[in-house]
């Protein structure tokens, strides 16, 4: 069943969205991309004459109630985006009464699902090495089913529109689907678009294919980097991982971010790229600062020779040119992770050079996909989101899909 084919008139729909939006210290949303992304699905249900139960996680509260991660903070923003009042259920597992009282056109937002450990389905407070772990895991899986059954009991139909969590087999993203028949569970519009965008990149690669991987750590991107080696022609590695690669090759990186236990891994990645004929593009210079702040003193340094007391905070002018030239010659482009500390206005030039080159390549017919929280925040900060082919709301899910993994949130509905 597709969302377009379904008539929600008189039905209660429970929709899993990804409203894990960034908040400032006062609880105000700093980037509402994810909320805007879910609106077509939510409005379709309301316009049909259905009532709406919205569920999401926020942050990593680790199965405990934490006001810092309460979805109550975004209730008014969701209400403003939808143009209708939104009721709030302060306990997602005790909302049966509130859900039952909903009339067509009304909306209920449930409190953070991850305040319950059952959502993620991982035993809490016990190590994997503990002999009792397997029994605890089994027990938690049963509790997860009960939790999913409770959520399913609120509604007649289940819609999954949370691509950002589709790679997790959580209660609300996959297990809940077991309690609805094939005609009463479906993907939302955003999910459908995301799945199609990934298919577009993987099934119809126009070459050269360039992937740009940024971010602070090599270790968090190793799986995707290794997988991309078999797919891409050019692999640009930027951001904080630059300095791990520089140090691995004997460079002096000053106070720059560096994973000292991953130096051999960096060398292995370089060797693998050479073996597979992948053009691995690494930064050659950087904008270094004498403190981690927007207003620090700066100088341009070779990434192989950063003085003590200084740290690389952005790609330097030579590196920007190197990256841009590679990107401009590409026909398929994937961008995940910025080239520097783009949150500081004085260190946006590297990420901006990447964004501008992607826009130029897109205008010349390339298919460009930007995904992962920071890259999305970047492209929005520069006001260029409408000038690339697709902006994905999913970070980990996008990368796992591109790695060719089956995403549980999609499999639960599509089989």
C-alpha positions as CSV (number, residue, x, y, z in Angstrom):
1,X,0.0,0.0,0.0
2,X,1.3,3.5,-0.8
3,X,0.4,6.6,1.1
4,X,-1.2,8.1,-2.1
5,X,-3.5,5.1,-2.5
6,X,-4.8,5.3,1.1
7,X,-7.8,7.3,2.3
8,X,-7.2,8.3,5.9
9,X,-10.8,9.7,6.3
10,X,-12.0,8.7,9.8
11,X,-8.8,6.8,10.6
12,X,-6.2,7.4,13.3
13,X,-2.7,7.2,11.9
14,X,0.4,6.8,14.0
15,X,3.4,8.3,12.1
16,X,7.0,7.7,13.0
17,X,8.9,10.9,12.1
18,X,12.4,12.0,12.7
19,X,12.0,15.2,14.7
20,X,15.5,14.8,16.3
21,X,16.1,18.5,15.5
22,X,19.1,20.5,16.8
23,X,18.2,22.9,19.7
24,X,20.1,25.8,21.2
25,X,20.7,26.2,24.9
26,X,17.2,27.7,25.3
27,X,15.5,24.8,23.6
28,X,14.9,26.7,20.4
29,X,15.2,24.8,17.0
30,X,18.2,25.9,15.0
31,X,17.4,23.9,11.9
32,X,13.8,22.7,11.1
33,X,14.6,20.8,7.9
34,X,13.3,17.5,9.4
35,X,10.0,19.0,10.5
36,X,9.5,20.6,7.1
37,X,10.4,17.3,5.4
38,X,7.6,15.4,7.2
39,X,4.9,18.0,6.4
40,X,3.6,16.5,3.1
41,X,2.8,13.1,4.9
42,X,1.3,14.7,8.0
43,X,-0.8,17.1,5.9
44,X,-2.1,14.4,3.6
45,X,-3.5,12.5,6.6
46,X,-5.2,15.6,8.1
47,X,-6.5,16.8,4.7
48,X,-8.0,13.4,4.1
49,X,-10.0,13.8,7.4
50,X,-7.8,11.5,9.5
51,X,-6.4,12.2,13.0
52,X,-2.7,12.2,13.6
53,X,-0.5,10.7,16.3
54,X,3.1,11.8,15.9
55,X,6.0,9.9,17.5
56,X,9.8,10.5,17.4
57,X,13.0,10.3,19.4
58,X,15.3,13.1,20.3
59,X,18.9,12.8,21.3
60,X,20.3,9.9,23.3
61,X,18.6,9.8,26.7
62,X,19.6,6.1,27.1
63,X,16.2,4.9,28.3
64,X,15.8,7.5,31.0
65,X,13.5,10.6,31.2
66,X,15.6,13.7,30.6
67,X,13.9,17.1,30.2
68,X,16.8,18.2,27.9
69,X,15.5,15.8,25.3
70,X,11.7,16.4,25.8
71,X,9.7,16.7,22.6
72,X,7.5,19.1,24.6
73,X,10.1,21.8,23.6
74,X,9.1,21.5,19.9
75,X,5.3,21.2,20.3
76,X,4.7,24.8,19.4
77,X,7.0,24.7,16.3
78,X,5.2,21.5,15.1
79,X,1.8,23.2,15.6
80,X,3.0,26.3,13.7
81,X,4.3,24.2,10.8
82,X,1.1,22.2,10.6
83,X,-1.2,25.2,11.1
84,X,-3.3,23.3,13.7
85,X,-3.1,23.0,17.5
86,X,-1.0,20.1,18.7
87,X,-1.8,18.2,22.0
88,X,1.1,16.7,23.9
89,X,1.2,13.3,25.6
90,X,3.9,13.5,28.4
91,X,4.3,9.7,28.5
92,X,4.4,8.0,25.1
93,X,3.4,4.6,26.7
94,X,0.4,6.0,28.5
95,X,-1.3,7.9,25.8
96,X,-4.2,5.5,25.0
97,X,-6.8,7.8,26.4
98,X,-5.5,10.9,24.6
99,X,-5.3,8.9,21.3
100,X,-8.8,7.5,21.7
101,X,-10.2,11.1,22.2
102,X,-8.7,12.4,19.0
103,X,-11.3,13.6,16.4
104,X,-10.6,14.0,12.7
105,X,-8.2,16.8,12.0
106,X,-6.7,16.7,15.5
107,X,-3.0,16.0,16.3
108,X,-1.3,14.4,19.3
109,X,2.5,14.5,19.8
110,X,4.0,11.7,21.9
111,X,6.8,12.3,24.4
112,X,10.3,11.1,23.4
113,X,10.2,7.3,22.6
114,X,13.7,6.8,23.8
115,X,12.7,7.7,27.4
116,X,11.9,4.0,27.4
117,X,14.7,1.5,26.9
118,X,12.2,-0.7,25.1
119,X,12.3,1.6,22.1
120,X,15.9,0.7,21.2
121,X,15.5,-2.8,22.7
122,X,19.0,-2.9,24.3
123,X,19.5,-4.2,27.9
124,X,20.4,-1.4,30.2
125,X,23.1,-1.4,32.8
126,X,24.6,-4.8,31.8
127,X,27.8,-5.5,29.8
128,X,27.9,-7.7,26.7
129,X,30.6,-9.7,28.4
130,X,28.3,-10.5,31.4
131,X,27.1,-14.1,31.4
132,X,23.5,-12.9,32.1
133,X,23.6,-10.6,29.0
134,X,21.9,-13.0,26.6
135,X,19.0,-13.6,29.0
136,X,18.6,-9.9,29.6
137,X,18.6,-9.3,25.8
138,X,15.9,-11.9,25.3
139,X,13.8,-10.4,28.1
140,X,14.3,-6.9,26.6
141,X,13.2,-8.1,23.1
142,X,9.9,-9.3,24.7
143,X,9.4,-6.0,26.4
144,X,10.1,-4.2,23.1
145,X,7.3,-6.2,21.5
146,X,4.9,-5.2,24.2
147,X,6.0,-1.5,23.9
148,X,5.5,-1.7,20.1
149,X,2.1,-3.3,20.7
150,X,1.1,-0.5,23.0
151,X,2.0,2.2,20.4
152,X,0.2,0.2,17.6
153,X,-2.9,0.1,19.8
154,X,-3.4,3.9,19.5
155,X,-4.1,3.8,15.8
156,X,-5.7,2.1,12.7
157,X,-2.8,2.6,10.4
158,X,1.0,3.0,10.7
159,X,3.1,5.3,8.6
160,X,6.9,5.3,8.7
161,X,8.4,8.6,7.5
162,X,11.6,8.6,9.5
163,X,14.4,7.7,7.1
164,X,16.9,8.9,9.6
165,X,16.2,5.9,11.9
166,X,15.3,3.4,9.2
167,X,18.6,1.6,9.8
168,X,17.6,0.7,13.3
169,X,15.3,-2.2,14.3
170,X,13.6,-0.2,17.0
171,X,10.0,-0.6,18.4
172,X,8.7,2.4,16.5
173,X,10.6,1.9,13.3
174,X,10.2,-1.8,12.6
175,X,8.7,-3.9,15.4
176,X,5.4,-1.9,15.4
177,X,4.8,-2.9,11.7
178,X,4.1,-6.5,12.8
179,X,0.8,-5.3,14.4
180,X,-0.6,-3.9,11.1
181,X,-1.6,-5.8,8.0
182,X,-0.1,-5.0,4.6
183,X,-3.0,-2.6,3.7
184,X,-2.5,-0.6,6.9
185,X,1.2,0.1,7.0
186,X,3.1,2.2,4.5
187,X,6.1,4.5,3.9
188,X,5.5,8.3,4.1
189,X,6.3,10.6,1.2
190,X,9.7,11.6,2.7
191,X,10.7,7.9,3.1
192,X,9.7,7.2,-0.5
193,X,11.8,10.1,-1.8
194,X,14.8,9.0,0.3
195,X,14.6,5.4,-1.0
196,X,14.3,6.6,-4.6
197,X,17.3,9.0,-4.1
198,X,19.5,6.2,-2.9
199,X,18.3,3.9,-5.7
200,X,19.2,6.7,-8.1
201,X,22.8,6.9,-6.9
202,X,23.3,3.1,-6.6
203,X,21.5,1.7,-9.6
204,X,22.4,4.3,-12.1
205,X,25.8,5.6,-11.3
206,X,27.0,8.2,-13.9
207,X,30.7,8.5,-13.8
208,X,33.0,10.0,-12.5
209,X,31.4,9.3,-9.1
210,X,32.8,11.4,-6.3
211,X,32.1,10.9,-2.6
212,X,33.1,13.6,-0.1
213,X,33.4,12.4,3.4
214,X,34.0,14.9,6.2
215,X,33.6,15.0,9.9
216,X,35.9,14.7,12.8
217,X,36.8,11.0,13.0
218,X,38.0,8.3,10.6
219,X,36.7,5.6,13.0
220,X,33.0,6.6,12.6
221,X,33.2,6.5,8.8
222,X,35.4,3.5,8.3
223,X,32.6,1.1,7.1
224,X,31.3,3.5,4.5
225,X,34.8,4.5,3.3
226,X,35.7,0.9,2.8
227,X,32.4,0.2,1.0
228,X,32.7,3.3,-1.2
229,X,36.1,2.1,-2.4
230,X,34.3,-0.4,-4.7
231,X,31.9,2.2,-6.1
232,X,33.6,5.6,-6.5
233,X,36.2,7.1,-8.8
234,X,37.2,9.9,-6.5
235,X,37.1,9.9,-2.7
236,X,37.6,13.2,-0.9
237,X,38.4,12.9,2.8
238,X,38.2,16.2,4.7
239,X,37.4,17.8,8.0
240,X,39.0,16.6,11.2
241,X,40.1,13.3,9.7
242,X,42.6,15.2,7.5
243,X,45.0,15.4,10.5
244,X,44.9,11.7,11.3
245,X,46.0,11.1,7.7
246,X,48.7,13.8,7.8
247,X,50.2,12.5,11.1
248,X,50.1,8.9,9.7
249,X,52.4,10.1,6.9
250,X,54.8,11.7,9.3
251,X,53.3,15.1,9.5
252,X,53.3,17.5,12.5
253,X,49.7,18.4,13.3
254,X,50.1,20.6,16.4
255,X,46.9,20.6,18.5
256,X,44.7,19.4,15.7
257,X,42.0,16.8,16.2
258,X,43.8,13.5,15.6
259,X,43.0,9.8,16.3
260,X,46.4,8.5,17.3
261,X,45.2,5.0,17.5
262,X,44.0,5.1,13.9
263,X,47.2,6.0,12.1
264,X,47.7,2.5,10.7
265,X,44.1,2.5,9.6
266,X,44.7,5.7,7.7
267,X,47.7,4.2,5.9
268,X,45.6,1.1,5.1
269,X,42.9,3.2,3.5
270,X,45.5,5.0,1.4
271,X,46.9,1.6,0.3
272,X,43.5,0.2,-0.5
273,X,42.6,3.2,-2.6
274,X,45.8,2.8,-4.6
275,X,45.1,-0.9,-5.1
276,X,41.6,-0.3,-6.3
277,X,42.5,2.6,-8.5
278,X,40.5,5.1,-6.5
279,X,41.7,8.7,-6.7
280,X,42.0,9.6,-2.9
281,X,42.0,13.3,-2.4
282,X,43.3,14.6,0.9
283,X,43.9,18.2,2.1
284,X,47.3,19.7,1.5
285,X,46.9,22.9,3.5
286,X,44.6,24.3,6.2
287,X,43.5,27.4,8.0
288,X,44.9,26.9,11.5
289,X,43.8,28.7,14.6
290,X,45.6,29.3,18.0
291,X,42.3,28.5,19.8
292,X,39.0,26.7,19.1
293,X,37.0,29.8,18.6
294,X,35.6,32.0,15.8
295,X,37.8,35.0,16.8
296,X,41.2,33.2,17.2
297,X,44.3,34.2,15.3
298,X,44.7,32.3,12.1
299,X,47.3,31.3,9.6
300,X,47.6,29.1,6.5
301,X,49.7,26.0,7.2
302,X,50.7,22.9,5.3
303,X,48.7,20.0,6.9
304,X,52.1,18.3,7.3
305,X,53.5,21.2,9.4
306,X,51.2,22.8,11.9
307,X,53.0,24.4,14.8
308,X,52.4,23.4,18.4
309,X,49.6,25.4,20.0
310,X,47.8,25.7,16.6
311,X,45.0,23.4,15.2
312,X,43.6,22.9,11.8
313,X,40.0,24.3,11.7
314,X,39.3,24.5,7.9
315,X,40.6,23.6,4.5
316,X,43.2,25.9,3.1
317,X,43.1,27.7,-0.3
318,X,45.1,25.0,-2.2
319,X,42.9,22.3,-0.7
320,X,39.7,24.1,-1.7
321,X,40.9,24.4,-5.3
322,X,41.9,20.7,-5.3
323,X,38.5,19.6,-3.9
324,X,36.5,22.0,-6.2
325,X,38.3,20.8,-9.4
326,X,37.6,17.2,-8.6
327,X,33.9,17.9,-7.8
328,X,33.3,20.0,-10.9
329,X,34.4,17.1,-13.1
330,X,31.9,14.7,-11.5
331,X,28.6,13.3,-12.7
332,X,27.5,11.6,-9.5
333,X,28.3,13.3,-6.1
334,X,27.7,12.2,-2.5
335,X,28.5,14.7,0.3
336,X,28.5,13.6,3.9
337,X,30.4,15.8,6.4
338,X,31.8,19.4,6.3
339,X,35.4,20.4,5.6
340,X,35.9,22.4,8.7
341,X,34.3,24.0,11.8
342,X,31.6,25.5,9.6
343,X,29.6,26.5,12.7
344,X,32.2,29.3,13.1
345,X,31.6,31.9,10.4
346,X,35.3,32.5,9.9
347,X,35.9,28.8,9.1
348,X,33.2,28.1,6.5
349,X,35.4,28.6,3.4
350,X,36.3,25.0,2.9
351,X,32.7,23.7,3.2
352,X,31.5,26.6,1.1
353,X,34.0,25.7,-1.7
354,X,32.6,22.1,-1.7
355,X,29.0,23.4,-1.8
356,X,29.6,25.8,-4.6
357,X,31.4,23.2,-6.7
358,X,28.5,20.7,-6.1
359,X,26.0,23.3,-7.2
360,X,28.1,24.0,-10.4
361,X,28.4,20.3,-11.2
362,X,24.6,19.9,-10.6
363,X,23.9,22.7,-13.1
364,X,26.0,20.8,-15.6
365,X,23.9,17.7,-15.2
366,X,25.4,15.8,-12.3
367,X,23.2,14.0,-9.7
368,X,24.1,15.3,-6.2
369,X,23.0,13.9,-2.9
370,X,23.8,15.7,0.3
371,X,23.2,13.8,3.5
372,X,24.1,13.7,7.2
373,X,23.2,16.3,9.8
374,X,26.2,18.6,9.5
375,X,26.3,18.6,5.7
376,X,22.6,19.4,5.6
377,X,23.1,22.2,8.2
378,X,25.9,23.5,6.0
379,X,24.0,23.5,2.7
380,X,21.1,25.3,4.5
381,X,23.5,27.8,6.1
382,X,24.7,28.7,2.6
383,X,21.1,28.8,1.3
384,X,22.0,26.3,-1.5
385,X,19.6,23.4,-0.6
386,X,17.5,24.0,-3.6
387,X,20.4,23.9,-6.0
388,X,21.5,20.3,-5.4
389,X,19.6,17.3,-6.6
390,X,18.6,15.9,-3.2
391,X,19.1,16.7,0.4
392,X,18.7,13.7,2.6
393,X,17.3,13.8,6.2
394,X,19.1,10.6,7.1
395,X,22.8,10.4,8.2
396,X,23.5,6.8,9.3
397,X,20.5,5.4,7.4
398,X,21.7,7.1,4.1
399,X,25.2,5.7,4.6
400,X,24.0,2.2,5.4
401,X,21.7,2.2,2.4
402,X,24.6,3.3,0.2
403,X,26.7,0.5,1.8
404,X,24.0,-1.8,0.4
405,X,22.5,-2.9,3.7
406,X,18.9,-3.7,4.1
407,X,17.2,-1.1,6.3
408,X,14.9,-2.7,8.9
409,X,12.5,0.2,8.8
410,X,11.9,-0.3,5.1
411,X,11.9,-4.1,5.2
412,X,9.2,-4.1,7.9
413,X,6.8,-2.4,5.5
414,X,8.0,-3.6,2.1
415,X,8.9,-7.1,3.2
